[in-house]
């Protein structure tokens, strides 16, 4: 009996390191952050047949965030990358005719505009800017691209500083600051610049700056269906930096540059969206009562700025990311409800119908908040699907009963990792 026990103990001693090592590999380790991925910015094609999206990942060698653009059929087939490499490709945007995909990329250094023809895969670089463009939007006729970009301000120092002699090594000069908002957590000192709106031909060429002045023009803007105007929000009030939330909705005529305010109240008016027939504008905002927090409501007004009215006064949640339905009879939106982000449809009287929930967040730090979606003309919508335990994947739906998950970007990692319970 002694020998079998001796042999058993010997086997345990030999295989214990292997058993222990296997158990350790099953645990989610800190370094696994570099293997986690998530989906963001889902953009469904105008006909609802395909979805372009951003697949976010980590570069362990550079300790940096990276992203590529992928495309998949709405039934989940033919999921493939449109761009590859350790770079940052983002903001895919379908042309209204569905033949091209516009996106931003830093593949050659600074972030620029690129255009991809989907039929043959050919590509064109549209810009060579010194600053990064953002918030790109096609015109309704697919001929123009509107975007925002920062432009240097013109601060003038009270004192003219002497220049160092040639070859001298002086310390850095003092910073002259004349802006109230001059520094940000995680970013340090902010550049003395303002965000303006531009337009560029879809064939490339020289961009035209549409707005000017020492004002920041909102990232949230929309074309009118006739392609003649941009509708945007901004705080262009004198001394507006002292009341940064006091934004208005403006109309900008592209041909002449003429600017006209469509709203006029104390409080934020933002996220304007023009109805498909061009007769109404939906936007969010509230009458500022100078409280610590107020819930923004959804408003409608006539195209000329008249007849503004709050339509969802009975909703005690804040609707965001509002988008018109193709027939102009309702709005899609998303809202947070007790830690769960939902997508809903709201009629023009403010009645809300929930369509789906578990809209996944757009970061690994807070996977349960935020999220994004877009809607096709046929009512199908693409969105980020996730939970508190799983980073965002891609899904499509028309309602709560027909949700179809299209990706599982972390299946390879979670197949052999144990999550906390």
TORKOL-4160 file (C-alpha; in steps of 0.2 Angstrom, whole numbers, padded with zeros to 4 digits, m for minus):
421
<pt num="1" X="0000" Y="0000" Z="0000"/>
<pt num="2" X="0015" Y="0011" Z="0003"/>
<pt num="3" X="0020" Y="0012" Z="m0016"/>
<pt num="4" X="0003" Y="0017" Z="m0023"/>
<pt num="5" X="0002" Y="0031" Z="m0011"/>
<pt num="6" X="0020" Y="0036" Z="m0015"/>
<pt num="7" X="0015" Y="0036" Z="m0033"/>
<pt num="8" X="0000" Y="0047" Z="m0030"/>
<pt num="9" X="0009" Y="0060" Z="m0020"/>
<pt num="10" X="0022" Y="0060" Z="m0034"/>
<pt num="11" X="0009" Y="0063" Z="m0047"/>
<pt num="12" X="0001" Y="0077" Z="m0037"/>
<pt num="13" X="0018" Y="0086" Z="m0035"/>
<pt num="14" X="0022" Y="0084" Z="m0053"/>
<pt num="15" X="0005" Y="0091" Z="m0060"/>
<pt num="16" X="0001" Y="0104" Z="m0046"/>
<pt num="17" X="0011" Y="0118" Z="m0055"/>
<pt num="18" X="0001" Y="0114" Z="m0071"/>
<pt num="19" X="m0016" Y="0114" Z="m0062"/>
<pt num="20" X="m0011" Y="0130" Z="m0053"/>
<pt num="21" X="m0006" Y="0138" Z="m0069"/>
<pt num="22" X="m0022" Y="0133" Z="m0078"/>
<pt num="23" X="m0032" Y="0141" Z="m0065"/>
<pt num="24" X="m0023" Y="0157" Z="m0065"/>
<pt num="25" X="m0025" Y="0159" Z="m0084"/>
<pt num="26" X="m0044" Y="0157" Z="m0082"/>
<pt num="27" X="m0044" Y="0173" Z="m0071"/>
<pt num="28" X="m0047" Y="0190" Z="m0079"/>
<pt num="29" X="m0030" Y="0199" Z="m0076"/>
<pt num="30" X="m0025" Y="0217" Z="m0077"/>
<pt num="31" X="m0016" Y="0215" Z="m0093"/>
<pt num="32" X="m0031" Y="0208" Z="m0101"/>
<pt num="33" X="m0037" Y="0226" Z="m0104"/>
<pt num="34" X="m0026" Y="0226" Z="m0119"/>
<pt num="35" X="m0036" Y="0212" Z="m0127"/>
<pt num="36" X="m0053" Y="0220" Z="m0123"/>
<pt num="37" X="m0062" Y="0228" Z="m0138"/>
<pt num="38" X="m0079" Y="0237" Z="m0140"/>
<pt num="39" X="m0090" Y="0244" Z="m0154"/>
<pt num="40" X="m0094" Y="0262" Z="m0156"/>
<pt num="41" X="m0103" Y="0274" Z="m0168"/>
<pt num="42" X="m0114" Y="0262" Z="m0178"/>
<pt num="43" X="m0120" Y="0269" Z="m0194"/>
<pt num="44" X="m0134" Y="0260" Z="m0203"/>
<pt num="45" X="m0135" Y="0262" Z="m0222"/>
<pt num="46" X="m0149" Y="0273" Z="m0229"/>
<pt num="47" X="m0158" Y="0257" Z="m0235"/>
<pt num="48" X="m0155" Y="0248" Z="m0219"/>
<pt num="49" X="m0145" Y="0233" Z="m0227"/>
<pt num="50" X="m0128" Y="0236" Z="m0220"/>
<pt num="51" X="m0120" Y="0244" Z="m0204"/>
<pt num="52" X="m0103" Y="0252" Z="m0204"/>
<pt num="53" X="m0096" Y="0253" Z="m0186"/>
<pt num="54" X="m0080" Y="0257" Z="m0177"/>
<pt num="55" X="m0070" Y="0243" Z="m0168"/>
<pt num="56" X="m0060" Y="0250" Z="m0154"/>
<pt num="57" X="m0044" Y="0240" Z="m0148"/>
<pt num="58" X="m0028" Y="0243" Z="m0138"/>
<pt num="59" X="m0010" Y="0244" Z="m0144"/>
<pt num="60" X="0000" Y="0236" Z="m0130"/>
<pt num="61" X="0017" Y="0242" Z="m0138"/>
<pt num="62" X="0012" Y="0260" Z="m0138"/>
<pt num="63" X="m0001" Y="0259" Z="m0123"/>
<pt num="64" X="m0013" Y="0268" Z="m0134"/>
<pt num="65" X="m0031" Y="0267" Z="m0140"/>
<pt num="66" X="m0034" Y="0262" Z="m0158"/>
<pt num="67" X="m0049" Y="0260" Z="m0170"/>
<pt num="68" X="m0053" Y="0253" Z="m0187"/>
<pt num="69" X="m0069" Y="0253" Z="m0197"/>
<pt num="70" X="m0079" Y="0237" Z="m0201"/>
<pt num="71" X="m0094" Y="0234" Z="m0211"/>
<pt num="72" X="m0107" Y="0220" Z="m0209"/>
<pt num="73" X="m0124" Y="0215" Z="m0217"/>
<pt num="74" X="m0139" Y="0218" Z="m0206"/>
<pt num="75" X="m0142" Y="0200" Z="m0206"/>
<pt num="76" X="m0125" Y="0197" Z="m0198"/>
<pt num="77" X="m0116" Y="0190" Z="m0213"/>
<pt num="78" X="m0101" Y="0196" Z="m0222"/>
<pt num="79" X="m0093" Y="0205" Z="m0207"/>
<pt num="80" X="m0076" Y="0212" Z="m0213"/>
<pt num="81" X="m0064" Y="0226" Z="m0210"/>
<pt num="82" X="m0064" Y="0241" Z="m0221"/>
<pt num="83" X="m0048" Y="0248" Z="m0213"/>
<pt num="84" X="m0034" Y="0239" Z="m0204"/>
<pt num="85" X="m0018" Y="0244" Z="m0194"/>
<pt num="86" X="m0013" Y="0252" Z="m0178"/>
<pt num="87" X="m0021" Y="0269" Z="m0182"/>
<pt num="88" X="m0037" Y="0278" Z="m0178"/>
<pt num="89" X="m0050" Y="0277" Z="m0191"/>
<pt num="90" X="m0067" Y="0284" Z="m0185"/>
<pt num="91" X="m0083" Y="0293" Z="m0189"/>
<pt num="92" X="m0089" Y="0282" Z="m0204"/>
<pt num="93" X="m0104" Y="0292" Z="m0213"/>
<pt num="94" X="m0114" Y="0285" Z="m0227"/>
<pt num="95" X="m0117" Y="0296" Z="m0242"/>
<pt num="96" X="m0136" Y="0299" Z="m0244"/>
<pt num="97" X="m0136" Y="0289" Z="m0260"/>
<pt num="98" X="m0127" Y="0274" Z="m0251"/>
<pt num="99" X="m0113" Y="0273" Z="m0263"/>
<pt num="100" X="m0099" Y="0280" Z="m0253"/>
<pt num="101" X="m0092" Y="0280" Z="m0235"/>
<pt num="102" X="m0084" Y="0296" Z="m0228"/>
<pt num="103" X="m0073" Y="0294" Z="m0212"/>
<pt num="104" X="m0059" Y="0302" Z="m0202"/>
<pt num="105" X="m0041" Y="0294" Z="m0201"/>
<pt num="106" X="m0024" Y="0298" Z="m0194"/>
<pt num="107" X="m0016" Y="0285" Z="m0206"/>
<pt num="108" X="m0004" Y="0298" Z="m0212"/>
<pt num="109" X="m0001" Y="0308" Z="m0196"/>
<pt num="110" X="m0014" Y="0321" Z="m0193"/>
<pt num="111" X="m0032" Y="0317" Z="m0194"/>
<pt num="112" X="m0039" Y="0320" Z="m0211"/>
<pt num="113" X="m0055" Y="0316" Z="m0222"/>
<pt num="114" X="m0056" Y="0301" Z="m0232"/>
<pt num="115" X="m0069" Y="0294" Z="m0245"/>
<pt num="116" X="m0071" Y="0276" Z="m0249"/>
<pt num="117" X="m0081" Y="0270" Z="m0264"/>
<pt num="118" X="m0090" Y="0254" Z="m0258"/>
<pt num="119" X="m0093" Y="0246" Z="m0275"/>
<pt num="120" X="m0074" Y="0244" Z="m0280"/>
<pt num="121" X="m0065" Y="0249" Z="m0263"/>
<pt num="122" X="m0056" Y="0264" Z="m0271"/>
<pt num="123" X="m0051" Y="0278" Z="m0259"/>
<pt num="124" X="m0048" Y="0296" Z="m0260"/>
<pt num="125" X="m0040" Y="0308" Z="m0247"/>
<pt num="126" X="m0050" Y="0324" Z="m0247"/>
<pt num="127" X="m0041" Y="0335" Z="m0235"/>
<pt num="128" X="m0024" Y="0341" Z="m0229"/>
<pt num="129" X="m0028" Y="0351" Z="m0214"/>
<pt num="130" X="m0016" Y="0357" Z="m0200"/>
<pt num="131" X="m0031" Y="0354" Z="m0187"/>
<pt num="132" X="m0042" Y="0339" Z="m0185"/>
<pt num="133" X="m0059" Y="0340" Z="m0193"/>
<pt num="134" X="m0074" Y="0333" Z="m0184"/>
<pt num="135" X="m0093" Y="0331" Z="m0184"/>
<pt num="136" X="m0094" Y="0327" Z="m0202"/>
<pt num="137" X="m0110" Y="0327" Z="m0211"/>
<pt num="138" X="m0115" Y="0324" Z="m0229"/>
<pt num="139" X="m0127" Y="0336" Z="m0238"/>
<pt num="140" X="m0143" Y="0329" Z="m0244"/>
<pt num="141" X="m0138" Y="0328" Z="m0262"/>
<pt num="142" X="m0121" Y="0319" Z="m0258"/>
<pt num="143" X="m0111" Y="0333" Z="m0266"/>
<pt num="144" X="m0105" Y="0343" Z="m0250"/>
<pt num="145" X="m0098" Y="0339" Z="m0233"/>
<pt num="146" X="m0100" Y="0350" Z="m0218"/>
<pt num="147" X="m0089" Y="0348" Z="m0203"/>
<pt num="148" X="m0082" Y="0358" Z="m0188"/>
<pt num="149" X="m0064" Y="0362" Z="m0185"/>
<pt num="150" X="m0055" Y="0373" Z="m0173"/>
<pt num="151" X="m0047" Y="0390" Z="m0178"/>
<pt num="152" X="m0034" Y="0400" Z="m0169"/>
<pt num="153" X="m0040" Y="0415" Z="m0159"/>
<pt num="154" X="m0031" Y="0431" Z="m0158"/>
<pt num="155" X="m0026" Y="0435" Z="m0140"/>
<pt num="156" X="m0016" Y="0450" Z="m0138"/>
<pt num="157" X="m0004" Y="0451" Z="m0123"/>
<pt num="158" X="m0003" Y="0467" Z="m0112"/>
<pt num="159" X="0016" Y="0467" Z="m0113"/>
<pt num="160" X="0027" Y="0464" Z="m0128"/>
<pt num="161" X="0040" Y="0452" Z="m0123"/>
<pt num="162" X="0058" Y="0453" Z="m0130"/>
<pt num="163" X="0064" Y="0440" Z="m0141"/>
<pt num="164" X="0079" Y="0429" Z="m0136"/>
<pt num="165" X="0096" Y="0432" Z="m0145"/>
<pt num="166" X="0100" Y="0419" Z="m0158"/>
<pt num="167" X="0106" Y="0403" Z="m0150"/>
<pt num="168" X="0100" Y="0408" Z="m0133"/>
<pt num="169" X="0091" Y="0395" Z="m0122"/>
<pt num="170" X="0078" Y="0405" Z="m0112"/>
<pt num="171" X="0065" Y="0397" Z="m0101"/>
<pt num="172" X="0047" Y="0396" Z="m0109"/>
<pt num="173" X="0038" Y="0412" Z="m0109"/>
<pt num="174" X="0023" Y="0415" Z="m0098"/>
<pt num="175" X="0006" Y="0411" Z="m0105"/>
<pt num="176" X="m0006" Y="0425" Z="m0109"/>
<pt num="177" X="m0023" Y="0419" Z="m0105"/>
<pt num="178" X="m0039" Y="0429" Z="m0109"/>
<pt num="179" X="m0052" Y="0415" Z="m0108"/>
<pt num="180" X="m0062" Y="0410" Z="m0093"/>
<pt num="181" X="m0061" Y="0391" Z="m0099"/>
<pt num="182" X="m0042" Y="0389" Z="m0102"/>
<pt num="183" X="m0038" Y="0372" Z="m0094"/>
<pt num="184" X="m0046" Y="0355" Z="m0093"/>
<pt num="185" X="m0044" Y="0339" Z="m0083"/>
<pt num="186" X="m0034" Y="0327" Z="m0092"/>
<pt num="187" X="m0030" Y="0339" Z="m0106"/>
<pt num="188" X="m0020" Y="0353" Z="m0097"/>
<pt num="189" X="m0020" Y="0370" Z="m0105"/>
<pt num="190" X="m0032" Y="0372" Z="m0119"/>
<pt num="191" X="m0027" Y="0380" Z="m0136"/>
<pt num="192" X="m0033" Y="0398" Z="m0139"/>
<pt num="193" X="m0045" Y="0393" Z="m0152"/>
<pt num="194" X="m0063" Y="0392" Z="m0157"/>
<pt num="195" X="m0073" Y="0379" Z="m0166"/>
<pt num="196" X="m0081" Y="0384" Z="m0182"/>
<pt num="197" X="m0091" Y="0376" Z="m0196"/>
<pt num="198" X="m0084" Y="0373" Z="m0214"/>
<pt num="199" X="m0090" Y="0365" Z="m0230"/>
<pt num="200" X="m0080" Y="0355" Z="m0243"/>
<pt num="201" X="m0084" Y="0348" Z="m0260"/>
<pt num="202" X="m0086" Y="0329" Z="m0260"/>
<pt num="203" X="m0073" Y="0330" Z="m0274"/>
<pt num="204" X="m0060" Y="0338" Z="m0262"/>
<pt num="205" X="m0053" Y="0355" Z="m0264"/>
<pt num="206" X="m0052" Y="0370" Z="m0253"/>
<pt num="207" X="m0064" Y="0371" Z="m0238"/>
<pt num="208" X="m0074" Y="0386" Z="m0235"/>
<pt num="209" X="m0076" Y="0393" Z="m0217"/>
<pt num="210" X="m0094" Y="0397" Z="m0214"/>
<pt num="211" X="m0094" Y="0405" Z="m0196"/>
<pt num="212" X="m0082" Y="0417" Z="m0188"/>
<pt num="213" X="m0079" Y="0426" Z="m0172"/>
<pt num="214" X="m0073" Y="0422" Z="m0155"/>
<pt num="215" X="m0087" Y="0409" Z="m0152"/>
<pt num="216" X="m0088" Y="0390" Z="m0151"/>
<pt num="217" X="m0100" Y="0383" Z="m0164"/>
<pt num="218" X="m0108" Y="0367" Z="m0158"/>
<pt num="219" X="m0104" Y="0350" Z="m0164"/>
<pt num="220" X="m0122" Y="0347" Z="m0166"/>
<pt num="221" X="m0129" Y="0353" Z="m0183"/>
<pt num="222" X="m0140" Y="0348" Z="m0197"/>
<pt num="223" X="m0143" Y="0351" Z="m0215"/>
<pt num="224" X="m0160" Y="0357" Z="m0222"/>
<pt num="225" X="m0167" Y="0345" Z="m0235"/>
<pt num="226" X="m0165" Y="0358" Z="m0249"/>
<pt num="227" X="m0146" Y="0359" Z="m0244"/>
<pt num="228" X="m0146" Y="0378" Z="m0243"/>
<pt num="229" X="m0145" Y="0380" Z="m0224"/>
<pt num="230" X="m0136" Y="0373" Z="m0209"/>
<pt num="231" X="m0145" Y="0373" Z="m0193"/>
<pt num="232" X="m0134" Y="0373" Z="m0177"/>
<pt num="233" X="m0133" Y="0378" Z="m0159"/>
<pt num="234" X="m0120" Y="0390" Z="m0152"/>
<pt num="235" X="m0118" Y="0403" Z="m0138"/>
<pt num="236" X="m0115" Y="0419" Z="m0148"/>
<pt num="237" X="m0120" Y="0431" Z="m0134"/>
<pt num="238" X="m0108" Y="0444" Z="m0128"/>
<pt num="239" X="m0100" Y="0438" Z="m0113"/>
<pt num="240" X="m0106" Y="0421" Z="m0116"/>
<pt num="241" X="m0092" Y="0412" Z="m0108"/>
<pt num="242" X="m0099" Y="0418" Z="m0091"/>
<pt num="243" X="m0116" Y="0408" Z="m0095"/>
<pt num="244" X="m0109" Y="0394" Z="m0106"/>
<pt num="245" X="m0126" Y="0385" Z="m0106"/>
<pt num="246" X="m0136" Y="0399" Z="m0114"/>
<pt num="247" X="m0135" Y="0393" Z="m0132"/>
<pt num="248" X="m0147" Y="0396" Z="m0146"/>
<pt num="249" X="m0152" Y="0388" Z="m0162"/>
<pt num="250" X="m0146" Y="0397" Z="m0178"/>
<pt num="251" X="m0150" Y="0396" Z="m0196"/>
<pt num="252" X="m0135" Y="0398" Z="m0208"/>
<pt num="253" X="m0137" Y="0401" Z="m0226"/>
<pt num="254" X="m0123" Y="0393" Z="m0235"/>
<pt num="255" X="m0123" Y="0403" Z="m0251"/>
<pt num="256" X="m0122" Y="0420" Z="m0242"/>
<pt num="257" X="m0116" Y="0416" Z="m0224"/>
<pt num="258" X="m0131" Y="0425" Z="m0217"/>
<pt num="259" X="m0134" Y="0420" Z="m0199"/>
<pt num="260" X="m0151" Y="0421" Z="m0190"/>
<pt num="261" X="m0156" Y="0416" Z="m0172"/>
<pt num="262" X="m0171" Y="0404" Z="m0172"/>
<pt num="263" X="m0173" Y="0404" Z="m0153"/>
<pt num="264" X="m0171" Y="0417" Z="m0139"/>
<pt num="265" X="m0172" Y="0412" Z="m0121"/>
<pt num="266" X="m0161" Y="0410" Z="m0106"/>
<pt num="267" X="m0156" Y="0392" Z="m0106"/>
<pt num="268" X="m0148" Y="0379" Z="m0118"/>
<pt num="269" X="m0156" Y="0375" Z="m0135"/>
<pt num="270" X="m0146" Y="0362" Z="m0143"/>
<pt num="271" X="m0146" Y="0346" Z="m0154"/>
<pt num="272" X="m0157" Y="0353" Z="m0168"/>
<pt num="273" X="m0164" Y="0341" Z="m0181"/>
<pt num="274" X="m0174" Y="0346" Z="m0196"/>
<pt num="275" X="m0189" Y="0336" Z="m0201"/>
<pt num="276" X="m0188" Y="0326" Z="m0218"/>
<pt num="277" X="m0200" Y="0339" Z="m0226"/>
<pt num="278" X="m0191" Y="0354" Z="m0219"/>
<pt num="279" X="m0206" Y="0361" Z="m0210"/>
<pt num="280" X="m0201" Y="0358" Z="m0192"/>
<pt num="281" X="m0185" Y="0358" Z="m0181"/>
<pt num="282" X="m0184" Y="0346" Z="m0166"/>
<pt num="283" X="m0171" Y="0351" Z="m0152"/>
<pt num="284" X="m0168" Y="0349" Z="m0134"/>
<pt num="285" X="m0167" Y="0362" Z="m0120"/>
<pt num="286" X="m0174" Y="0370" Z="m0105"/>
<pt num="287" X="m0178" Y="0387" Z="m0097"/>
<pt num="288" X="m0163" Y="0390" Z="m0086"/>
<pt num="289" X="m0168" Y="0392" Z="m0067"/>
<pt num="290" X="m0150" Y="0392" Z="m0062"/>
<pt num="291" X="m0151" Y="0376" Z="m0053"/>
<pt num="292" X="m0138" Y="0363" Z="m0050"/>
<pt num="293" X="m0147" Y="0351" Z="m0062"/>
<pt num="294" X="m0162" Y="0352" Z="m0074"/>
<pt num="295" X="m0169" Y="0339" Z="m0086"/>
<pt num="296" X="m0168" Y="0345" Z="m0104"/>
<pt num="297" X="m0185" Y="0342" Z="m0114"/>
<pt num="298" X="m0188" Y="0339" Z="m0132"/>
<pt num="299" X="m0195" Y="0354" Z="m0141"/>
<pt num="300" X="m0203" Y="0357" Z="m0158"/>
<pt num="301" X="m0204" Y="0373" Z="m0168"/>
<pt num="302" X="m0208" Y="0378" Z="m0185"/>
<pt num="303" X="m0194" Y="0380" Z="m0198"/>
<pt num="304" X="m0194" Y="0399" Z="m0196"/>
<pt num="305" X="m0192" Y="0398" Z="m0177"/>
<pt num="306" X="m0210" Y="0402" Z="m0173"/>
<pt num="307" X="m0222" Y="0391" Z="m0162"/>
<pt num="308" X="m0209" Y="0383" Z="m0150"/>
<pt num="309" X="m0217" Y="0370" Z="m0139"/>
<pt num="310" X="m0211" Y="0357" Z="m0126"/>
<pt num="311" X="m0219" Y="0340" Z="m0132"/>
<pt num="312" X="m0213" Y="0328" Z="m0118"/>
<pt num="313" X="m0217" Y="0337" Z="m0102"/>
<pt num="314" X="m0223" Y="0321" Z="m0094"/>
<pt num="315" X="m0207" Y="0312" Z="m0097"/>
<pt num="316" X="m0195" Y="0313" Z="m0081"/>
<pt num="317" X="m0180" Y="0307" Z="m0091"/>
<pt num="318" X="m0168" Y="0316" Z="m0102"/>
<pt num="319" X="m0170" Y="0311" Z="m0120"/>
<pt num="320" X="m0154" Y="0312" Z="m0131"/>
<pt num="321" X="m0148" Y="0309" Z="m0148"/>
<pt num="322" X="m0165" Y="0313" Z="m0156"/>
<pt num="323" X="m0168" Y="0308" Z="m0174"/>
<pt num="324" X="m0183" Y="0310" Z="m0186"/>
<pt num="325" X="m0192" Y="0295" Z="m0193"/>
<pt num="326" X="m0192" Y="0294" Z="m0212"/>
<pt num="327" X="m0211" Y="0299" Z="m0212"/>
<pt num="328" X="m0208" Y="0314" Z="m0201"/>
<pt num="329" X="m0222" Y="0308" Z="m0189"/>
<pt num="330" X="m0211" Y="0303" Z="m0174"/>
<pt num="331" X="m0194" Y="0305" Z="m0166"/>
<pt num="332" X="m0182" Y="0292" Z="m0161"/>
<pt num="333" X="m0172" Y="0295" Z="m0145"/>
<pt num="334" X="m0162" Y="0287" Z="m0131"/>
<pt num="335" X="m0163" Y="0289" Z="m0112"/>
<pt num="336" X="m0156" Y="0282" Z="m0096"/>
<pt num="337" X="m0167" Y="0274" Z="m0084"/>
<pt num="338" X="m0160" Y="0268" Z="m0067"/>
<pt num="339" X="m0144" Y="0263" Z="m0075"/>
<pt num="340" X="m0151" Y="0256" Z="m0091"/>
<pt num="341" X="m0150" Y="0265" Z="m0107"/>
<pt num="342" X="m0165" Y="0263" Z="m0118"/>
<pt num="343" X="m0170" Y="0267" Z="m0136"/>
<pt num="344" X="m0188" Y="0274" Z="m0139"/>
<pt num="345" X="m0199" Y="0281" Z="m0151"/>
<pt num="346" X="m0208" Y="0297" Z="m0147"/>
<pt num="347" X="m0223" Y="0304" Z="m0157"/>
<pt num="348" X="m0225" Y="0323" Z="m0159"/>
<pt num="349" X="m0237" Y="0324" Z="m0144"/>
<pt num="350" X="m0223" Y="0317" Z="m0133"/>
<pt num="351" X="m0230" Y="0299" Z="m0130"/>
<pt num="352" X="m0215" Y="0287" Z="m0128"/>
<pt num="353" X="m0214" Y="0269" Z="m0134"/>
<pt num="354" X="m0199" Y="0259" Z="m0128"/>
<pt num="355" X="m0190" Y="0249" Z="m0142"/>
<pt num="356" X="m0176" Y="0241" Z="m0134"/>
<pt num="357" X="m0164" Y="0242" Z="m0119"/>
<pt num="358" X="m0146" Y="0237" Z="m0114"/>
<pt num="359" X="m0138" Y="0250" Z="m0125"/>
<pt num="360" X="m0120" Y="0248" Z="m0122"/>
<pt num="361" X="m0108" Y="0262" Z="m0117"/>
<pt num="362" X="m0094" Y="0269" Z="m0127"/>
<pt num="363" X="m0080" Y="0266" Z="m0115"/>
<pt num="364" X="m0072" Y="0252" Z="m0105"/>
<pt num="365" X="m0073" Y="0262" Z="m0089"/>
<pt num="366" X="m0092" Y="0264" Z="m0089"/>
<pt num="367" X="m0099" Y="0251" Z="m0101"/>
<pt num="368" X="m0116" Y="0254" Z="m0094"/>
<pt num="369" X="m0119" Y="0272" Z="m0099"/>
<pt num="370" X="m0120" Y="0282" Z="m0115"/>
<pt num="371" X="m0121" Y="0272" Z="m0131"/>
<pt num="372" X="m0126" Y="0276" Z="m0148"/>
<pt num="373" X="m0138" Y="0272" Z="m0162"/>
<pt num="374" X="m0144" Y="0277" Z="m0180"/>
<pt num="375" X="m0160" Y="0274" Z="m0190"/>
<pt num="376" X="m0162" Y="0269" Z="m0208"/>
<pt num="377" X="m0177" Y="0274" Z="m0219"/>
<pt num="378" X="m0186" Y="0258" Z="m0216"/>
<pt num="379" X="m0186" Y="0260" Z="m0197"/>
<pt num="380" X="m0172" Y="0247" Z="m0194"/>
<pt num="381" X="m0159" Y="0254" Z="m0181"/>
<pt num="382" X="m0142" Y="0249" Z="m0177"/>
<pt num="383" X="m0135" Y="0252" Z="m0159"/>
<pt num="384" X="m0122" Y="0247" Z="m0147"/>
<pt num="385" X="m0127" Y="0233" Z="m0136"/>
<pt num="386" X="m0119" Y="0229" Z="m0119"/>
<pt num="387" X="m0121" Y="0227" Z="m0101"/>
<pt num="388" X="m0111" Y="0231" Z="m0085"/>
<pt num="389" X="m0101" Y="0215" Z="m0088"/>
<pt num="390" X="m0098" Y="0215" Z="m0107"/>
<pt num="391" X="m0092" Y="0230" Z="m0117"/>
<pt num="392" X="m0102" Y="0236" Z="m0132"/>
<pt num="393" X="m0106" Y="0225" Z="m0147"/>
<pt num="394" X="m0116" Y="0229" Z="m0162"/>
<pt num="395" X="m0135" Y="0225" Z="m0164"/>
<pt num="396" X="m0149" Y="0229" Z="m0175"/>
<pt num="397" X="m0168" Y="0230" Z="m0172"/>
<pt num="398" X="m0184" Y="0237" Z="m0176"/>
<pt num="399" X="m0192" Y="0234" Z="m0159"/>
<pt num="400" X="m0189" Y="0224" Z="m0143"/>
<pt num="401" X="m0194" Y="0207" Z="m0150"/>
<pt num="402" X="m0183" Y="0207" Z="m0165"/>
<pt num="403" X="m0165" Y="0212" Z="m0158"/>
<pt num="404" X="m0151" Y="0203" Z="m0168"/>
<pt num="405" X="m0134" Y="0204" Z="m0161"/>
<pt num="406" X="m0121" Y="0205" Z="m0175"/>
<pt num="407" X="m0104" Y="0205" Z="m0167"/>
<pt num="408" X="m0096" Y="0197" Z="m0152"/>
<pt num="409" X="m0079" Y="0206" Z="m0152"/>
<pt num="410" X="m0073" Y="0199" Z="m0135"/>
<pt num="411" X="m0078" Y="0181" Z="m0138"/>
<pt num="412" X="m0060" Y="0175" Z="m0140"/>
<pt num="413" X="m0056" Y="0182" Z="m0123"/>
<pt num="414" X="m0071" Y="0178" Z="m0113"/>
<pt num="415" X="m0071" Y="0160" Z="m0120"/>
<pt num="416" X="m0057" Y="0156" Z="m0108"/>
<pt num="417" X="m0058" Y="0170" Z="m0094"/>
<pt num="418" X="m0069" Y="0169" Z="m0079"/>
<pt num="419" X="m0078" Y="0185" Z="m0074"/>
<pt num="420" X="m0082" Y="0191" Z="m0057"/>
<pt num="421" X="m0099" Y="0188" Z="m0050"/>
